[in-house]
Amino acid sequence: MASTLPTTMKTLLQASRDSTDVILTTAPVPKPTHPQDVLVRVHAAAPCNGELRWAIDFPDSVPADKVLVPCQDLAGTVVTAPETSNFAPGDRVYCRIEANRAGAAREYALPRAGELAKIPPSLSWIEAAATPLSALTAWQALFVQGTLDARGIHGDADARSRNGQIRVLVTGAAGGVGSWVVQLAALAGAKGVVAVCAGDKAEAVRQLGATEVVDYRSTSVESWAAADPAARECDLIVDMLGGKTLSGCWAAVKTGGALISINTPPDMVKPEGLKKEVSKSLFFIVEPLGTNLAEIGELIEAGKVRPTVDSVWEFEDFTKAFARLESGHAKGKIVIKVSGEA
């Protein structure tokens, strides 16, 4: 199979570490160099909000030798894999590639075996590419960093009893990660799931499992919580947005509760003079674990959860895809077709 590979491929590439401009160019097909490298023919890839500024804003986290290919999420077909892996040529796979390595907006990519999982049969290439980052981040925010017990998803009575005491609030609830948080929290048996989103997305998040919706356009999280603290304060808050929204979440979290953000360390925006103490206040970066993704895949195949796709773009229309992403109005994930099979 490897002998039929082309020598060059189409790829997106950031113009430089100091620029957010992206170009479509050609490059040599990458060759495995790490013992766990899996060569994958990419069919679809998904960009991540803010990724074009990583090298500018977080230069120490982006290695100097990183090839600046965007889109760390992929869905594709295995070309070659290490004999010690659980993958073979022809397998349909998806994953999140660690952010310190080249991404997947190219015809061939090099994820590692530990990042990969097999795509559930019911998922299309597009849906599969929309899944890894969002689903993994939500899973880890709730069940690894947060206070819900994942065993509740599978019906464990003790876990569901504990989860049934926990009210969860999610900001950015209609977005790529937020929509997964809503689904997984509801599925795990949380006492309630409060979704913070625009009012026109209320019905969509209710269908995902939200029990209450806060329209941020008409009221802030802080004002909503302050109107009835005893009834509205939540045990676990998962924030996507940072800034004023995260600052307002301090009013909505219970004393002794947990405040998790994928945007900003919560203590950085804690209102001055606020004496409230929480059991956990942290910012975290997702780990691209294939084992977590495999478990999520089982839930997808069982029809219990589903990715949310905002829009799909041809490879040549990548500038429009990134513009849609940066608009902040996406309802789910934005996906770029890389091959004609997607």
N, C-alpha and C positions, 0 to 999 in steps of 0.2 A: 504493500500500500504506500509506503514511504517513497518507493522508487517513482511513483507517478506524481509526486509533488511538483508544483511549479518552483522555479527558483526565486521569483519575486511575487509580491502581493500588494494589493491596495491597502493603505493604512491611513488613519487620521493621526495627526501629530501636532502637538503644541509647537508654535513657532520658536519659543524659547522659554526658559524658566521665568523670565521677567514679563511675559506676555500671556494674555488669555486668548490670543488669536489661535485658531485651529486651521490647519491646511490638510487637504487630501493629496497624498503623494504615493509613491511606491517605495518599497523596502524589501530586503531579502527576507524570505520565510525564516522565522527563528528556528534554531536548533536546540534541543534539550541539552542543558549543561549541568543541571542539578539532578541528584539521584531520584527525586520525586517529581521531576518535570513530566507533564503529560502534554503532548502536542494535540491541539484541538482545532478542527476546522470550525470557525465561528459562523453561525447563522444569524444571530441577533445579539445585540449588546445594549446596555442601558447606562446612560450617564448619571452622575451623582451631583446634586446641587452643590455648587461651590468648588468642585474638584479642579477647575481650571485656575484657581487661586491658591491651591495647596503649596506650590513651590514659592509663591510670593509671601503668603501669610505664615506658613510653617516651614521655612527652608530647612530646618534641622531634621524634619521628618521625611524629607524627600531626598534620597541619596543622589549624590552628584552624577552617578553613572546611570540613573534611571532613564530609560527611553520613554519620553513623555507621550505615550499613547493613552488617550482618555478611555473612560468607560470600563470600570473594574468588574462589572457584571456581564456574564456571558451565558449563552446557550449554544451548544454545538455538538459536533460528532468527534469522538476520539479517533485520532490517526495512529498515534503510537503511545504506549504506556509502559511504565516499568513492570517487569514480571512480578514484582512483589506487591503491586497494587491490586485493587479489586476491579480494575477497568481493563477493557479490551478494545481493539479497533472496532469501530462501528457503534459503540455505545453512545446513546443520547445522554449528554451530561449538562449540568449547569453549576454555576458557582459564583462566588465573589473572590476575585484575585486580591491578595494583600496589596494595600495601597502603595507600598514601597517598590512595587515592580510594575512593569509595563502592563497597560490595560488591554481591553478586548476589542477596541474599535479598529480591527484589522482582520484580514481573512484567516489568519492562523495566529493562535495565542498559546501561551505556556502557563496554564494554571498548574498547581501541584496537587498530587493525589489526595492530600489531606483536606484540600479545599473543595473537592468535587463530590457531587452526589449524582445519582442517576435521575433523569427527569421522569416524573410520574407519567404513565402512558396517556393520561387524559389531557396533559398540557401541550399546547402548541409551542413552537419555538418562541413566539412573541411573549406568551404568558410566562414561559420559563425564564426568559431573560429579565422579566419584570419582577421576579421573585426574590433572588438571593439577598441583596443588601437590605431591602425593606423587611423581609420576613425574619432574617437573622437578627437584625437590630431590635425588632419588636420582641422576639423570643428572649433574647438576652436581657433586654430592659425589664421585662416582666418576671422572668423565671431564674435568671442568673444574678443580675444586679438588684432586681426588685424583690418584692415580698410574696408574690404569688407562687404556688406550688404547681409545677407542670404536670404532676401526676393527676391533678384534678381533671385535666383534659380527657384522660382515659378512664374516668369514672371512679378513681380511688375515693372512697367515702370520707376518710379522714382529711385528705387534701381538699376535697370539695367543701367540707365543713369549715376548714380554716379559711379557704378562699371566700367563702360566703360571708365572712366578717369584714371583707376588704372592699372598700369603694375606691375605684380607680378613676382618675381624671387624665385625659389625654389632650394635649394641645396639638394643633395641626392635624386633627383627627381624620380629615378627608384626604390627606396626602399619602405618599407612598408608604412611609413607615407607620404613620398614624392609623391608617386603615387596617393594617395588620395588628396593631396594638389593640384596637377595638375588637377585632374578631377573636384574637387569642384570649384576651381577658374575659370576654363573654363566654367563650368555650370552656375556660377553666373554672367557671362558676363564680366569678366575682360578684359581690353583693350588688354592685351597680357600676355602670361605665358611663362617665360623663364625657361627652365629646365636645371639644371646643373647635368650632369651624365657622365658616360663613353660613348664613341662614339658608342660602339656596342649596346647600349640601346636606341639610338636616335629614331629609328623607333617606339619602344614600347611607349615611352613617347609622341611622336607626336600623336599616336593613342589615347592616353588618353586626349589630348587637348592642348599639348604644341605647342606654335607658333614659338619658337626658342629654339635651343639646344646649350649649351656650353659644349664641351668635356673637362673635367678637366684634362685629361691626356695630352692634347696638349696645353692648355692655362689655366691660373688661372683666377678666377673671377675678381681679381684686374686688370690683364692685359687686359682682355676682355672689362671691363668697361672703362678703361683708353684710349682705342683706339678711342672711340667716346662717351664721357660722355653725350653730349646733347641728343643723340639718345638712349643710352643704360642704363642710370641710371633708376632705378625702384622706384615706389612709396611704394611698400610693399615687403619686403624680409622675407621669412620663411626659417630658417636654421635648419638643422638636425645634423650638423657635428662638429660645434665648431672649435677650433684651428685656423690654418692658413686660412682655408676656410671662417670661420666667420670673421676673421680679414679683409680678402679681400673684404667681403661684404660691409664694410664701404665705399669702393670706388664705389660700385654699387648702393647704396641707394641714393635717391635724398635728398637734403637739405629739411628738413621738412617732410620727409617720415617716414616710420615705419620699424623697424628692430626687428623681433621676432625670438627667438631661443628656441629650446627644449633641447639644449645641455649645453649651457654656457651663463651667462649674457654677452650680447654684449659689454658692457662698459669695461669688463675685458680684451678684446683683441682689443680695439680700438687703431689704430696705433698712436704712440706717435707723438704729434705735430699736429695731424689732427684737424682742427677747425670746421669741419662740424657738424651742429646741426640737430637732428632729432626730430620729434614730439613724438616718442615712441621708447624706446630701452629696451627690457625686455626678460627675461627667464621665462618660466612658466612650471608648471607640470599639466598634464591633470587631469580633474575632471571626474570620472567615472559615468556620468549622463545617466541614462536610457532614459530620455526624449530626449536628443540629439540623442541617438542611435536609438530611435524609428523613429525620423524624417529621419535619414540616411536610415533606413530600408525602408521607403516609397519610397525613391529615388532608392534604389536597386530594389525594386519590380516593379517600373516603367521602369526599364531598363536604367536608366540614369547614374548610377555609378556601379562599380563592384570591389570586392576585388581582389588583385593580390597575388596568391599563388606561392611561390618559390618551395617548396618541402614538401612532407608529409612523416612522419617517424613513424614506429611502436613504441609502448611504450618502448619495450626492447632496441630499437636503440636510446635512448635519448641522449647518448654521441655523436653520429654522428650528431644529430639535433643541439645540442649546438655548436659543432665544425663548422658546416655549418654557423650558425648564427655569430659566432665570426670571421669567415673568412673575413667578410665584402663584400662578393661577391653575396649575395642573391639578387634576383630580385623579391621582394615582401616578403610575410610572410612565415615563417617556421612553420609548424603545426605538432603536435604530436598526433597520434591516441591514445585514452585512452580506448575506448571500441571497441568491434568487430563490432559495428554498424556504426562506422565512415567510 
